[in-house]
Amino acid sequence: MAIDVEAALTVEPSIRDVSWTERDVILYHLGLGAGENAQDPGELRWVYEKDLQVLPTFALVAGQGISAGDAPAAGLSLPGIDIDLRKILHGGQSLTVHAPIPPSGEARVSSRVTDVWDKGKAAVIVLEQTATDSGGNPLWTTGMQIWARDEGGFGGSPGPESVATVPDREPDKVLVSRTGTAQALLYRLSGDLNPLHADPEFAAAAGFERPILHGLASYGVVCKAVVDGMLDGDPTRLRHYAVRFAGSLYPGETVETAVWHDGDRLTLRATCPDRDGQPVLTQATMEVSG
């Protein structure tokens, strides 16, 4: 077994200091497809340093972009865990925002494995990261679920059961986001160099017809669509955002995000109309202010 559950759960959290600049933020936004219409002031604020806004999902790549210098080799480096990259998929992601993320800044990030669930044929590794500013004030907390094929069956807890549900009515709004054919190649410059998103042979060995878009890229694409289309373009209104990744997305395809609005809670369902509405994100919710 490539997962030592006891070692993964008992090791002390790893601590690292990260920093980022406006260029990192702009590159991240470009990797989500921002700036396609550079004459639109609403788009320009994501890709131009004058009055630059920061999408909260930037937290997932902060400290990994061009300002970090030469990127390390792609891999899953966690204590007690040694898994072939071709066996892992991003199963789910959550983000809680405690304070607005500045266009440039520094943070101290603490990482630890909080759970390893046994799904029978697969294991799910739950990785939590917390970030604080120089004064110790919380900035964000993230939770990543990593699906590891062929690593289950060790007799552990299967984890919580959850069912994808949406309100029994028509969505309040449907938002459309078109991705570019080179978008995965651009997004990977924000830190995730997994060859699954660039190398056709590697993607084929993993069971895909061609390289796929990063799960966190689709996560960010949907977040941007909701901020632009439902939150008046104000990223500081987002408080919490959680999803389950339900299907892959190929660069160049379109994402349709159905949104149900209920007070401070948004329920989302993202699908790919290019493939008959195949799910992309399910069990997706946002908590917002205002």
Secondary structure as UniProt FT lines:
FT   HELIX           5..10
FT   STRAND          14..20
FT   HELIX           22..31
FT   TURN            32..35
FT   TURN            38..39
FT   HELIX           41..47
FT   TURN            50..51
FT   HELIX           56..60
FT   TURN            61..63
FT   HELIX           66..68
FT   TURN            79..80
FT   HELIX           85..87
FT   STRAND          88..97
FT   STRAND          105..118
FT   STRAND          122..132
FT   TURN            134..135
FT   STRAND          138..149
FT   STRAND          173..178
FT   TURN            181..182
FT   HELIX           183..187
FT   HELIX           188..190
FT   HELIX           195..197
FT   HELIX           200..205
FT   TURN            206..207
FT   HELIX           215..230
FT   TURN            232..233
FT   HELIX           235..237
FT   STRAND          238..245
FT   TURN            251..252
FT   STRAND          254..262
FT   TURN            263..264
FT   STRAND          265..272
FT   HELIX           273..275
FT   TURN            276..277
FT   STRAND          278..288
//
